[in-house]
Amino acid sequence: MKNFIKEFKEFAMQGNVMDMAVGIVIGAAFTAIVTSLVDDIISPIIGLFVKVDFNNLVATACGVEIRYGAFIMAIINFLIVALVLFLVIKSINKANKLGKKPEEEAAPTTKVCPFCKSEIAIDATRCPNCTSQLEE
């Protein structure tokens, strides 16, 4: 049991797990910001054009209220979060590429036999497939 606890402690304190925990906390805070943006700014602006507050759109069926307006706002929340994450990841990938030099192509390790057209080692003097003598 002590070994299990020790292994779990090592796992929980790894950098990847801690980074993930920080990411989740920041994501939750970011979600609150986006929700506020949609509920307090975007929803009223959309309401100006359609003369309806989306959060108050409700359909009643058999005595059950279906709040489809809140669902529309949740979809808008999702699209905004997805767009922002896309832009952040795209910019991070672009920044990572700026610091790197383009990799040089590695020297070829194979060549094509001129007789049988099979791929062989570049330093071969005889083709292992057709046994033809190769020029150097």
N, CA, C and O of each residue as an XYZ file, in Angstrom:
544
protein
N       0.830     -1.197      0.000
C       0.000      0.000      0.000
C       0.872      1.257      0.000
O       0.533      2.244     -0.653
N       2.000      1.228      0.733
C       2.887      2.385      0.764
C       3.474      2.650     -0.619
O       3.630      3.799     -1.034
N       3.796      1.569     -1.324
C       4.367      1.708     -2.658
C       3.344      2.348     -3.603
O       3.700      3.185     -4.433
N       2.085      1.955     -3.475
C       1.013      2.515     -4.300
C       0.872      4.013     -4.041
O       0.752      4.796     -4.983
N       0.886      4.406     -2.791
C       0.756      5.824     -2.434
C       1.957      6.608     -2.951
O       1.813      7.725     -3.449
N       3.140      6.017     -2.830
C       4.354      6.675     -3.327
C       4.275      6.878     -4.841
O       4.606      7.953     -5.341
N       3.836      5.847     -5.574
C       3.710      5.953     -7.029
C       2.677      7.014     -7.413
O       2.884      7.792     -8.343
N       1.563      7.030     -6.681
C       0.533      8.030     -6.979
C       1.056      9.437     -6.715
O       0.778     10.353     -7.490
N       1.801      9.620     -5.644
C       2.358     10.924     -5.306
C       3.316     11.392     -6.408
O       3.280     12.557     -6.802
N       4.169     10.492     -6.908
C       5.092     10.830     -7.985
C       4.318     11.213     -9.248
O       4.671     12.173     -9.934
N       3.267     10.460     -9.548
C       2.443     10.750    -10.722
C       1.782     12.116    -10.598
O       1.803     12.902    -11.546
N       1.201     12.404     -9.451
C       0.456     13.647     -9.247
C       1.367     14.865     -9.277
O       0.919     15.959     -9.620
N       2.626     14.698     -8.927
C       3.543     15.830     -8.878
C       4.362     15.994    -10.163
O       5.224     16.870    -10.235
N       4.105     15.170    -11.164
C       4.796     15.333    -12.441
C       4.389     16.654    -13.064
O       3.310     17.179    -12.791
N       5.258     17.178    -13.898
C       4.981     18.458    -14.550
C       3.735     18.427    -15.408
O       2.978     19.397    -15.416
N       3.498     17.344    -16.131
C       2.348     17.285    -17.032
C       1.036     17.385    -16.270
O       0.115     18.072    -16.711
N       0.942     16.710    -15.137
C      -0.292     16.734    -14.352
C      -0.522     18.130    -13.778
O      -1.647     18.630    -13.789
N       0.531     18.751    -13.283
C       0.392     20.095    -12.715
C       0.035     21.103    -13.817
O      -0.789     21.992    -13.603
N       0.653     20.962    -14.988
C       0.326     21.846    -16.108
C      -1.142     21.691    -16.499
O      -1.827     22.676    -16.776
N      -1.613     20.453    -16.519
C      -3.002     20.199    -16.868
C      -3.939     20.844    -15.839
O      -4.961     21.423    -16.207
N      -3.592     20.744    -14.560
C      -4.425     21.339    -13.511
C      -4.493     22.850    -13.671
O      -5.565     23.443    -13.547
N      -3.361     23.472    -13.943
C      -3.335     24.924    -14.151
C      -4.180     25.281    -15.378
O      -4.930     26.257    -15.357
N      -4.055     24.487    -16.444
C      -4.834     24.736    -17.655
C      -6.332     24.648    -17.409
O      -7.103     25.443    -17.946
N      -6.740     23.684    -16.597
C      -8.171     23.528    -16.296
C      -8.692     24.723    -15.506
O      -9.786     25.217    -15.775
N      -7.910     25.191    -14.528
C      -8.333     26.345    -13.726
C      -8.430     27.589    -14.602
O      -9.399     28.343    -14.510
N      -7.425     27.803    -15.452
C      -7.460     28.965    -16.344
C      -8.618     28.832    -17.331
O      -9.280     29.821    -17.647
N      -8.867     27.615    -17.819
C      -9.990     27.382    -18.727
C     -11.320     27.701    -18.080
O     -12.202     28.279    -18.715
N     -11.472     27.328    -16.821
C     -12.722     27.627    -16.111
C     -12.910     29.136    -15.971
O     -14.015     29.648    -16.151
N     -11.825     29.849    -15.650
C     -11.916     31.304    -15.528
C     -12.226     31.931    -16.889
O     -13.016     32.872    -16.977
N     -11.610     31.413    -17.939
C     -11.854     31.923    -19.279
C     -13.295     31.673    -19.699
O     -13.912     32.521    -20.344
N     -13.834     30.510    -19.335
C     -15.229     30.198    -19.649
C     -16.167     31.195    -18.984
O     -17.160     31.603    -19.585
N     -15.863     31.594    -17.743
C     -16.695     32.586    -17.062
C     -16.654     33.921    -17.803
O     -17.669     34.611    -17.900
N     -15.484     34.283    -18.325
C     -15.368     35.538    -19.076
C     -16.191     35.457    -20.360
O     -16.915     36.394    -20.699
N     -16.077     34.342    -21.069
C     -16.820     34.195    -22.325
C     -18.323     34.165    -22.064
O     -19.095     34.760    -22.815
N     -18.737     33.481    -21.010
C     -20.158     33.444    -20.674
C     -20.676     34.846    -20.393
O     -21.766     35.212    -20.833
N     -19.897     35.625    -19.663
C     -20.291     37.001    -19.389
C     -20.338     37.817    -20.680
O     -21.251     38.621    -20.875
N     -19.371     37.616    -21.550
C     -19.360     38.319    -22.836
C     -20.619     38.022    -23.628
O     -21.252     38.931    -24.167
N     -20.982     36.749    -23.699
C     -22.166     36.365    -24.471
C     -23.441     36.862    -23.797
O     -24.298     37.457    -24.450
N     -23.567     36.620    -22.494
C     -24.808     36.980    -21.792
C     -24.998     38.491    -21.657
O     -26.116     38.990    -21.786
N     -23.907     39.224    -21.395
C     -24.028     40.640    -21.067
C     -23.798     41.587    -22.244
O     -24.232     42.738    -22.209
N     -23.118     41.105    -23.284
C     -22.816     41.999    -24.407
C     -23.426     41.496    -25.712
O     -24.195     42.209    -26.357
N     -23.080     40.263    -26.101
C     -23.522     39.762    -27.405
C     -25.027     39.527    -27.436
O     -25.691     39.910    -28.399
N     -25.569     38.908    -26.403
C     -27.007     38.632    -26.377
C     -27.840     39.911    -26.465
O     -28.790     39.947    -27.248
N     -27.531     40.962    -25.698
C     -28.313     42.194    -25.856
C     -28.156     42.840    -27.233
O     -29.105     43.422    -27.758
N     -26.941     42.739    -27.826
C     -26.752     43.314    -29.166
C     -27.595     42.559    -30.187
O     -28.235     43.173    -31.041
N     -27.600     41.233    -30.105
C     -28.446     40.437    -30.997
C     -29.913     40.769    -30.747
O     -30.713     40.842    -31.680
N     -30.255     40.971    -29.467
C     -31.633     41.324    -29.115
C     -32.079     42.643    -29.722
O     -33.265     42.823    -29.999
N     -31.140     43.580    -29.938
C     -31.488     44.851    -30.588
C     -31.981     44.629    -32.010
O     -32.900     45.304    -32.474
N     -31.353     43.666    -32.703
C     -31.708     43.436    -34.103
C     -32.971     42.593    -34.258
O     -33.784     42.842    -35.148
N     -33.133     41.592    -33.385
C     -34.295     40.708    -33.526
C     -35.407     41.047    -32.536
O     -36.460     40.408    -32.537
N     -35.174     42.043    -31.698
C     -36.162     42.525    -30.724
C     -36.599     41.447    -29.727
O     -37.724     41.464    -29.228
N     -35.673     40.495    -29.443
C     -35.976     39.413    -28.502
C     -34.724     39.128    -27.685
O     -33.613     39.142    -28.216
N     -34.904     38.868    -26.389
C     -33.799     38.423    -25.555
C     -33.722     36.899    -25.667
O     -34.640     36.197    -25.244
N     -32.639     36.395    -26.232
C     -32.527     34.959    -26.482
C     -32.628     34.125    -25.215
O     -33.157     33.014    -25.248
N     -32.131     34.642    -24.104
C     -32.194     33.873    -22.855
C     -33.623     33.631    -22.394
O     -33.880     32.710    -21.618
N     -34.551     34.450    -22.866
C     -35.943     34.307    -22.445
C     -36.803     33.533    -23.439
O     -38.007     33.392    -23.226
N     -36.213     33.034    -24.509
C     -36.987     32.265    -25.486
C     -37.300     30.891    -24.912
O     -36.396     30.124    -24.582
N     -38.586     30.588    -24.797
C     -39.031     29.333    -24.190
C     -40.187     28.785    -25.008
O     -41.070     29.526    -25.438
N     -40.167     27.492    -25.213
C     -41.296     26.811    -25.848
C     -41.923     25.909    -24.795
O     -41.210     25.292    -24.003
N     -43.233     25.827    -24.779
C     -43.924     24.981    -23.806
C     -44.614     23.844    -24.546
O     -45.387     24.058    -25.480
N     -44.311     22.631    -24.102
C     -44.929     21.444    -24.710
C     -45.369     20.523    -23.583
O     -44.541     20.081    -22.786
N     -46.637     20.236    -23.509
C     -47.208     19.342    -22.488
C     -46.858     19.807    -21.079
O     -46.613     18.986    -20.195
N     -46.835     21.106    -20.869
C     -46.561     21.651    -19.549
C     -45.078     21.705    -19.199
O     -44.719     22.051    -18.073
N     -44.222     21.369    -20.145
C     -42.774     21.387    -19.901
C     -42.168     22.549    -20.680
O     -42.427     22.711    -21.873
N     -41.357     23.356    -19.994
C     -40.696     24.478    -20.652
C     -39.393     24.011    -21.287
O     -38.567     23.364    -20.645
N     -39.230     24.351    -22.556
C     -37.988     24.043    -23.265
C     -37.309     25.378    -23.549
O     -37.791     26.176    -24.353
N     -36.186     25.607    -22.877
C     -35.477     26.892    -22.966
C     -34.491     26.858    -24.134
O     -33.282     26.748    -23.926
N     -34.996     26.952    -25.337
C     -34.128     26.871    -26.509
C     -33.286     28.131    -26.692
O     -32.256     28.080    -27.365
N     -33.684     29.236    -26.124
C     -32.886     30.469    -26.187
C     -31.586     30.320    -25.423
O     -30.532     30.758    -25.884
N     -31.662     29.699    -24.250
C     -30.451     29.459    -23.465
C     -29.522     28.498    -24.212
O     -28.299     28.606    -24.128
N     -30.127     27.557    -24.942
C     -29.328     26.628    -25.738
C     -28.609     27.365    -26.867
O     -27.447     27.078    -27.154
N     -29.284     28.299    -27.497
C     -28.649     29.095    -28.560
C     -27.476     29.882    -27.980
O     -26.420     29.968    -28.607
N     -27.651     30.453    -26.793
C     -26.555     31.193    -26.154
C     -25.390     30.258    -25.800
O     -24.228     30.652    -25.891
N     -25.702     29.028    -25.398
C     -24.635     28.059    -25.098
C     -23.850     27.711    -26.363
O     -22.633     27.531    -26.315
N     -24.548     27.618    -27.490
C     -23.864     27.358    -28.760
C     -22.950     28.530    -29.113
O     -21.821     28.324    -29.560
N     -23.427     29.746    -28.917
C     -22.591     30.925    -29.179
C     -21.387     30.928    -28.256
O     -20.279     31.246    -28.689
N     -21.586     30.573    -26.966
C     -20.461     30.446    -26.024
C     -19.418     29.478    -26.562
O     -18.225     29.781    -26.591
N     -19.885     28.317    -26.985
C     -18.970     27.287    -27.489
C     -18.193     27.794    -28.698
O     -16.979     27.608    -28.781
N     -18.886     28.431    -29.630
C     -18.215     28.915    -30.839
C     -17.156     29.966    -30.519
O     -16.094     29.988    -31.140
N     -17.440     30.830    -29.559
C     -16.458     31.844    -29.173
C     -15.250     31.187    -28.517
O     -14.113     31.531    -28.839
N     -15.479     30.247    -27.600
C     -14.364     29.547    -26.944
C     -13.539     28.798    -27.985
O     -12.309     28.850    -27.949
N     -14.194     28.107    -28.904
C     -13.475     27.361    -29.932
C     -12.660     28.299    -30.817
O     -11.521     27.984    -31.164
N     -13.227     29.446    -31.188
C     -12.512     30.406    -32.015
C     -11.283     30.949    -31.286
O     -10.200     31.029    -31.865
N     -11.448     31.317    -30.029
C     -10.319     31.861    -29.264
C      -9.235     30.800    -29.089
O      -8.051     31.100    -29.245
N      -9.622     29.565    -28.766
C      -8.624     28.505    -28.623
C      -7.900     28.255    -29.944
O      -6.686     28.052    -29.957
N      -8.637     28.269    -31.051
C      -8.020     28.103    -32.360
C      -6.981     29.190    -32.606
O      -5.868     28.900    -33.046
N      -7.340     30.440    -32.323
C      -6.414     31.551    -32.545
C      -5.196     31.467    -31.621
O      -4.077     31.755    -32.044
N      -5.409     31.073    -30.368
C      -4.287     30.942    -29.428
C      -3.342     29.845    -29.878
O      -2.129     30.052    -29.905
N      -3.870     28.682    -30.230
C      -3.025     27.565    -30.654
C      -2.311     27.904    -31.952
O      -1.140     27.564    -32.124
N      -3.004     28.568    -32.863
C      -2.382     28.963    -34.127
C      -1.224     29.925    -33.874
O      -0.167     29.794    -34.491
N      -1.411     30.880    -32.981
C      -0.337     31.839    -32.695
C       0.828     31.170    -31.957
O       1.986     31.516    -32.194
N       0.537     30.220    -31.072
C       1.610     29.498    -30.379
C       2.418     28.676    -31.374
O       3.647     28.659    -31.312
N       1.738     27.997    -32.287
C       2.447     27.214    -33.307
C       3.294     28.112    -34.194
O       4.409     27.742    -34.562
N       2.784     29.279    -34.542
C       3.541     30.219    -35.366
C       4.756     30.730    -34.605
O       5.835     30.857    -35.183
N       4.599     31.026    -33.316
C       5.725     31.498    -32.505
C       6.783     30.409    -32.355
O       7.976     30.712    -32.349
N       6.374     29.161    -32.235
C       7.334     28.066    -32.128
C       8.138     27.903    -33.414
O       9.316     27.550    -33.368
N       7.507     28.156    -34.560
C       8.201     28.027    -35.837
C       9.203     29.153    -36.056
O      10.183     28.968    -36.778
N       8.976     30.329    -35.441
C       9.867     31.464    -35.643
C      11.277     31.180    -35.122
O      12.257     31.577    -35.753
N      11.388     30.509    -33.996
C      12.682     30.267    -33.388
C      13.465     29.128    -34.011
O      14.665     29.002    -33.769
N      12.816     28.306    -34.802
C      13.482     27.133    -35.362
C      13.997     27.421    -36.767
O      13.356     28.107    -37.563
N      15.169     26.875    -37.039
C      15.714     26.950    -38.385
C      15.155     25.776    -39.171
O      14.920     24.705    -38.612
N      14.942     25.972    -40.458
C      14.438     24.838    -41.250
C      15.463     23.707    -41.265
O      16.664     23.931    -41.415
N      14.962     22.508    -41.108
C      15.853     21.353    -41.077
C      16.368     21.046    -42.472
O      15.634     21.098    -43.459
N      17.655     20.723    -42.520
C      18.236     20.351    -43.797
C      17.809     18.932    -44.120
O      17.631     18.095    -43.234
N      17.648     18.681    -45.427
C      17.257     17.343    -45.829
C      18.415     16.391    -45.580
O      19.569     16.713    -45.864
N      18.103     15.235    -45.057
C      19.124     14.239    -44.788
C      19.634     13.669    -46.105
O      18.905     13.590    -47.094
N      20.895     13.276    -46.094
C      21.478     12.685    -47.294
C      20.745     11.385    -47.601
O      20.371     10.656    -46.683
N      20.538     11.090    -48.873
C      19.812      9.860    -49.215
C      20.597      8.621    -48.791
O      21.824      8.585    -48.880
N      19.873      7.619    -48.333
C      20.504      6.365    -47.906
C      20.222      5.231    -48.867
O      20.755      4.132    -48.716
N      19.377      5.497    -49.866
C      19.052      4.466    -50.848
C      19.146      5.041    -52.248
O      19.133      6.256    -52.443
N      19.243      4.136    -53.227
C      19.208      4.516    -54.633
C      18.407      3.453    -55.375
O      18.061      2.417    -54.808
N      18.117      3.715    -56.634
C      17.325      2.788    -57.441
C      18.269      2.045    -58.384
O      19.100      2.655    -59.057
N      18.130      0.744    -58.419
C      18.920     -0.076    -59.344
C      18.512      0.275    -60.769
O      17.323      0.248    -61.086
N      19.476      0.608    -61.646
C      19.127      0.984    -63.013
C      18.604     -0.191    -63.849
O      18.035      0.019    -64.920
N      18.792     -1.406    -63.373
C      18.378     -2.578    -64.151
C      16.982     -3.070    -63.750
O      16.099     -3.221    -64.594
N      16.799     -3.319    -62.431
C      15.495     -3.871    -62.001
C      14.598     -2.837    -61.350
O      13.448     -3.134    -61.026
N      15.102     -1.625    -61.152
C      14.351     -0.491    -60.576
C      13.923     -0.721    -59.122
O      12.986     -0.076    -58.650
N      14.591     -1.624    -58.414
C      14.278     -1.814    -56.991
C      15.146     -0.876    -56.164
O      16.194     -0.420    -56.621
N      14.706     -0.596    -54.955
C      15.427      0.309    -54.075
C      16.495     -0.475    -53.321
O      16.221     -1.527    -52.743
N      17.723      0.057    -53.336
C      18.845     -0.635    -52.694
C      19.662      0.369    -51.900
O      19.467      1.578    -52.029
N      20.582     -0.135    -51.074
C      21.452      0.731    -50.276
C      22.313      1.577    -51.195
O      22.710      1.132    -52.272
N      22.601      2.804    -50.764
C      23.318      3.738    -51.618
C      24.761      3.301    -51.872
O      25.331      3.638    -52.910
N      25.356      2.560    -50.944
C      26.748      2.143    -51.121
C      26.881      0.736    -51.704
O      27.976      0.173    -51.707
N      25.782      0.161    -52.198
C      25.822     -1.187    -52.771
C      26.577     -1.173    -54.100
O      26.447     -0.239    -54.890
N      27.367     -2.222    -54.332
C      28.087     -2.361    -55.604
C      27.432     -3.410    -56.492
O      27.728     -3.506    -57.683
N      26.542     -4.193    -55.900
C      25.813     -5.208    -56.647
C      24.375     -5.214    -56.120
O      24.155     -5.150    -54.910
N      23.411     -5.291    -57.016
C      21.997     -5.286    -56.634
C      21.649     -6.626    -55.992
O      21.901     -7.671    -56.592
N      21.070     -6.624    -54.777
C      20.715     -7.877    -54.129
C      19.508     -8.562    -54.777
O      19.258     -9.743    -54.536
N      18.765     -7.822    -55.596
C      17.574     -8.401    -56.217
C      17.873     -9.046    -57.575
O      17.463    -10.178    -57.836
N      18.580     -8.325    -58.424
C      18.849     -8.863    -59.762
C      20.325     -9.243    -59.951
O      20.706     -9.724    -61.018
N      21.128     -9.037    -58.954
C      22.583     -9.332    -58.908
C      23.371     -8.632    -59.990
O      24.445     -9.113    -60.353
N      22.901     -7.535    -60.518
C      23.638     -6.783    -61.528
C      24.770     -6.020    -60.876
O      24.637     -5.541    -59.750
N      25.877     -5.907    -61.574
C      27.019     -5.113    -61.125
C      26.674     -3.640    -61.307
O      26.271     -3.237    -62.398
N      26.823     -2.820    -60.252
C      26.461     -1.415    -60.305
C      27.688     -0.547    -60.454
O      28.747     -0.863    -59.911
N      27.555      0.548    -61.189
C      28.644      1.490    -61.339
C      28.732      2.321    -60.075
O      27.713      2.584    -59.436
N      29.916      2.733    -59.708
C      30.085      3.546    -58.499
C      30.079      4.997    -58.796
O      30.212      5.814    -57.884
